[in-house]
């Protein structure tokens, strides 16, 4: 099998739909995915509760985009939201990315700030239009993703994480894989 065929096969295998709900444990193959909060992220079991995706060596890009199926049409409540805890709070598009021993954001990463925009649509466009996160792996590994769920106004709706091999890295002109993490509030 050629390297291009292997890469294309790997990309097809990365297309996953994960629904993450408070109190539920959806199963992906033989892995379980649970809703992650700040306490879980800080604990010893953080890798056990993360979304895990095996990836090949090479240069990868991670981007964030809106979840069109999300009932909130965005990830976090806007200050005009009915949720009292959200009043006056900036939006937080936080996603942590980690490949043990090779790469880590060392905290939550977002492409752009979401503060200072008068409307939800403007904040969404500015944040999701930001540059992707790029990292290079010298060997195959597992990438772990966590959503920032430490506060009621963080990622209230859903987040779509796009994990794409850089075309020059794997010899592909078009490559796409998506992870959809959706969190529903009780």
C-alpha positions as CSV (number, residue, x, y, z in Angstrom):
1,X,0.0,0.0,0.0
2,X,1.4,3.4,-1.0
3,X,1.9,6.2,1.6
4,X,-0.9,8.2,-0.1
5,X,-3.3,5.2,0.2
6,X,-2.4,4.7,3.8
7,X,-2.9,8.4,4.5
8,X,-6.3,8.4,2.8
9,X,-7.3,5.3,4.8
10,X,-6.3,6.9,8.0
11,X,-8.2,10.1,7.2
12,X,-11.4,8.1,6.6
13,X,-10.9,6.4,9.9
14,X,-10.8,9.8,11.7
15,X,-14.3,10.9,10.8
16,X,-16.1,10.5,14.1
17,X,-19.3,11.8,15.6
18,X,-19.3,12.0,19.4
19,X,-22.2,13.2,21.5
20,X,-21.1,14.3,25.0
21,X,-23.9,14.8,27.4
22,X,-23.8,15.5,31.2
23,X,-24.3,12.2,33.1
24,X,-24.0,9.9,30.1
25,X,-21.1,7.8,28.8
26,X,-21.3,7.4,25.0
27,X,-19.2,4.6,23.7
28,X,-16.9,4.9,20.7
29,X,-15.6,1.4,19.8
30,X,-14.0,0.2,23.0
31,X,-13.4,3.7,24.3
32,X,-15.7,5.7,26.6
33,X,-16.1,9.4,26.3
34,X,-17.5,11.4,29.2
35,X,-18.3,15.1,29.9
36,X,-15.1,16.7,31.2
37,X,-15.0,19.4,33.8
38,X,-12.1,21.4,35.2
39,X,-11.8,19.0,38.2
40,X,-11.5,16.0,35.9
41,X,-9.0,17.7,33.7
42,X,-6.8,18.4,36.7
43,X,-7.1,14.9,38.1
44,X,-5.0,11.7,37.4
45,X,-7.8,10.3,35.1
46,X,-7.7,13.2,32.6
47,X,-6.5,10.9,29.8
48,X,-9.2,8.3,30.5
49,X,-12.0,10.9,30.0
50,X,-10.6,12.6,26.9
51,X,-11.6,12.1,23.3
52,X,-8.8,9.9,21.9
53,X,-7.9,9.7,18.2
54,X,-4.9,7.7,16.9
55,X,-2.9,9.7,14.3
56,X,0.2,9.1,12.1
57,X,3.5,11.0,12.2
58,X,3.5,14.2,10.3
59,X,2.3,17.8,10.5
60,X,-1.3,18.3,11.6
61,X,-3.7,21.2,11.9
62,X,-6.5,21.6,14.4
63,X,-9.2,24.2,13.7
64,X,-12.5,25.0,15.5
65,X,-15.9,25.7,13.9
66,X,-19.5,26.0,14.8
67,X,-21.7,23.0,15.4
68,X,-24.7,23.7,13.0
69,X,-26.9,21.1,14.9
70,X,-26.4,22.9,18.2
71,X,-29.6,24.2,19.7
72,X,-27.8,27.3,21.0
73,X,-26.2,28.1,17.6
74,X,-22.9,28.7,19.2
75,X,-20.8,27.3,22.0
76,X,-21.4,29.7,25.0
77,X,-24.2,31.9,26.1
78,X,-24.1,35.6,25.2
79,X,-24.5,38.2,28.0
80,X,-28.2,38.7,26.9
81,X,-28.8,35.0,27.6
82,X,-31.3,34.0,30.2
83,X,-28.7,32.2,32.3
84,X,-27.9,34.5,35.2
85,X,-24.4,32.9,35.6
86,X,-23.6,34.1,32.1
87,X,-24.5,37.7,32.4
88,X,-21.6,40.0,31.4
89,X,-19.2,37.1,30.9
90,X,-17.0,36.9,27.8
91,X,-17.2,33.8,25.6
92,X,-14.7,31.1,26.1
93,X,-13.9,28.8,23.2
94,X,-11.5,26.5,25.1
95,X,-10.1,23.2,23.7
96,X,-7.1,21.4,25.1
97,X,-5.0,19.3,22.7
98,X,-2.3,16.9,23.9
99,X,-0.2,14.1,22.3
100,X,1.8,12.7,25.2
101,X,5.5,13.0,24.9
102,X,5.3,15.0,21.6
103,X,2.9,18.0,21.8
104,X,0.7,19.9,24.3
105,X,-1.2,23.2,24.3
106,X,-0.4,23.2,28.1
107,X,-3.9,24.4,28.8
108,X,-6.8,25.4,26.7
109,X,-6.3,26.8,23.2
110,X,-8.6,29.1,21.1
111,X,-7.8,30.7,17.8
112,X,-8.9,34.2,18.7
113,X,-10.3,36.1,21.6
114,X,-14.0,36.4,21.9
115,X,-14.2,39.5,24.1
116,X,-15.4,42.9,23.0
117,X,-17.8,41.9,20.2
118,X,-21.3,43.4,20.4
119,X,-23.1,40.5,18.9
120,X,-22.9,36.7,19.1
121,X,-22.5,36.4,15.3
122,X,-19.5,38.8,15.2
123,X,-17.8,37.0,18.1
124,X,-18.4,33.6,16.4
125,X,-17.1,34.8,13.0
126,X,-14.0,36.3,14.5
127,X,-13.1,33.4,16.7
128,X,-13.8,30.6,14.2
129,X,-12.0,32.6,11.5
130,X,-8.7,32.4,13.4
131,X,-5.6,30.5,12.4
132,X,-5.4,26.8,13.0
133,X,-3.2,25.2,15.6
134,X,-0.3,23.4,13.8
135,X,1.9,20.7,15.4
136,X,4.3,18.1,14.1
137,X,4.7,14.5,15.3
138,X,7.9,12.5,14.8
139,X,6.1,9.2,15.3
140,X,2.5,7.9,15.4
141,X,0.6,8.7,18.6
142,X,-2.8,9.4,20.1
143,X,-4.2,12.9,20.2
144,X,-6.4,13.7,23.2
145,X,-9.0,16.5,23.2
146,X,-10.8,18.1,26.1
147,X,-13.5,20.8,26.1
148,X,-13.3,23.6,28.7
149,X,-16.3,22.9,30.9
150,X,-15.1,24.4,34.2
151,X,-17.9,27.1,34.3
152,X,-21.5,27.2,33.2
153,X,-20.8,29.7,30.5
154,X,-17.9,27.7,28.9
155,X,-18.8,25.7,25.7
156,X,-22.4,25.7,26.6
157,X,-23.4,24.4,23.2
158,X,-21.0,22.4,21.1
159,X,-17.6,22.6,19.5
160,X,-16.5,21.0,16.2
161,X,-12.8,20.2,16.1
162,X,-11.4,19.7,12.6
163,X,-8.2,17.6,12.6
164,X,-6.5,17.8,9.2
165,X,-3.1,16.5,8.0
166,X,-1.1,19.4,6.4
167,X,-1.2,18.6,2.7
168,X,2.6,18.9,2.3
169,X,3.1,16.5,5.2
170,X,1.2,13.6,3.7
171,X,1.1,14.4,0.0
172,X,-2.6,15.1,-0.1
173,X,-4.3,18.1,-1.7
174,X,-7.6,17.6,0.1
175,X,-7.8,15.9,3.5
176,X,-10.6,16.2,6.1
177,X,-11.5,14.6,9.4
178,X,-13.9,16.0,11.9
179,X,-14.7,15.4,15.5
180,X,-18.0,16.8,16.8
181,X,-18.3,17.3,20.5
182,X,-21.7,18.4,21.6
183,X,-22.6,19.2,25.1
184,X,-26.3,19.7,26.1
185,X,-27.1,21.6,29.2
186,X,-29.5,20.0,31.6
